[in-house]
Amino acid sequence: MTAFEVIANGINAVSVVLAARNSVHTWWTGVIGCVLFGILFFGAQLYADATLQIFFIMTCLFGWLKWTKGDEGAPAPVKRSGARLLSLMAGSGVLVTLAYGFLLHVYTDAYAPFLDSTVLAFSVLGQLLLMQRRIETWWCWILVDIIAVPLFASRGLYVTSVLYAAFLANAVFGLLRWKREMRKA
């Protein structure tokens, strides 16, 4: 554990809690946290997770815009995705996991390339759903957190592992809160 890991985790924790609370401030705090996590994961040879942070930085900027001006100038409402979209996204997640995992396995010294790639693929899906305020985002984050906790612990990133365990609880909270918001609308 390093001070850098603690700081990176603290900022990312704030961002994720803000997402579950449906706060637009999740996005700018997310940019800062992603830069720090990118550096941390690269150093731990978790290259898929390091690459994922670049995607998150770009989507944080887009998500910030979408949440503030997404519904003809009004904040975008929480909504559900259709079965067809979810099937397409899940299938894409599996394909990305297998393809990226294979590339990392063959061409790098990556640790646990297929688990790392699963975290990447379903984090991308979760982020895309979050940007559109779709409630299914939380199911993606639950899956990611279940995989990430032991993966990060196995690399000695214990603070990050504990944070992802807290993210798991936060994802359940986010799912329940967003369901309540949908019922109110």
N, C-alpha and C positions, 0 to 999 in steps of 0.2 A: 504494500500500500504506500502510495506517495501522496504528497500534498496536491500534486497536479490531478491525480485520480479523484481525490476528495472534492476538489473544486469543480472538475468536469461533471461529476455526479450530482453535486449540489445544484448547479445551474440546470442540468437536464431534469432533475426532479421537479424544480419549480415549473419548467415548461410543461411537463406531462400533467402535473396537478392542475395547471391552468387549463389544459385541454379538456380534462374531465369536468371541470367547472364551466366549460363552454365559454372561456374567456379569450378574446382576440389577442391578448398579451402572450398567449402560448407561442405565437409565431416569432416575435423578435427575440424572445429568450431562447427559443429553439435554434435560431441561427448561431448564437453564441455557443450554446451547448454542443451543437453538432461539430463546430470547428474543433473544440476541445476533445470530443470523443474521437474524431477522425485521427488526431495525433495519437491518442491513447491506444486505439485499436491497431493502428499500423505498427506501433512498437511491440504489440503483443502477437504479431503475425496473424491477426484476424483481418485479412485483407478484404474479404467481402463486407465486413462491418465497417472498415475504413472507407471503402468505396461508397457504401450506403450513405455515409455522412454528407458526401458531395450532393447526392440526390436530395437528401433532407434539406440542405441549405437552399437549394433551388426551389423546392416545393414549399418551404416555409415562406419564402417571399411571395409565391403565387397564392398560397393559402391565406396569407394576411390580406391580400387584395380581395380574394374571393369571399372571405368572411365579412369583410367590411362593405363590399359593394356588389355582392353576388346575386341579389335578387332584384334587378332593375333599380339599383341604388340602395336598397334596404339590405340589412344583414340576412344571409341565407338561413332558411329554417332547417331543423333536423328532419331527415326523411329516411325512408327505407329504400333499398335497392331491390330490383326485380330478380327473380330466380335465374333468368337467362344471364344477366350481368354477373351475378354471383358465381354461376357455373363457369362462365368464361374466365373470370378472375381467378378462381381456384385452380382451374386447369393450367392457366398461364403461370400461376405460382409454382405448381409442381414442375412444369417444363423448365422454368428459369432455375429452380433449385437443382435439377439434374444437370442442366447444361453448364451453369456456372460452377457447380460443385466439381464436375468433370474437368473443366479448365483449370481450376485451382489445384486439383489433385495431380494433374499431369504436368503443369507448367510452373508450379510454385512450391515452396516449402510450407504451405498453409497448414495450420493445425485444424483438424476436423472440418475439411472443406465442404462436406455435404450439410452438416449441421449449421455451419457458418452461412452457407448459401440459403438454407431454409429461413434463417433469421433475416437475411437480406430480402429474399423474394416476398415473404409475407409482411415484412415491414413496409416494403414499397406498396403493396396492396392496402395495408392499413393506412398509410399516409395518403394515398389517393382517395380513399373513402373518407378520411378525416377532413381533407381539403373541401370535400363536397358536403360535409356535415351529414354523412350517412351513418346510421346507427351500427351497421355491421363492422365498422372500423374496430369496435371494441372486441369482437371475436377474433380478428386478426391479431390484435395486440395481446390478447390472452394466450393464443398459440405461441407467438413470438416469445413472450415472457417465460412460458413453461420450458421452452428450449434454451433460452439465453441464460437462465439462472445457473444450471449446472455447467454449461459451456464456459461461461466467464469464470466460474469458480475453478474449473479445471486448468485455467491459464493463470491462476493466482490473482485474478482481478476480483478480490473478495468484496471490496466496497461496491464495485459495479454489480456484482452478483446480488448483493443485498438490495441494492437500488432496484434491480429488475424484479426482485421478489415484491418490493413495495409497488412497482409499476403494475404487477399482476393484480394486487389488491385495488390499485387505482383504476385499472381497466374494468374490473367488476363494478366499482363505484360509478365510473363513467357510463357504463352500459345501463345501469339502473337509473341514473340521473337523466340520461338522454331519453330513456323510455318514458319517464315522467313528463319531460318537456314535450314529447310528441303527443301524449294523451291530452295535455293542456291546450295544444294548438288546434 
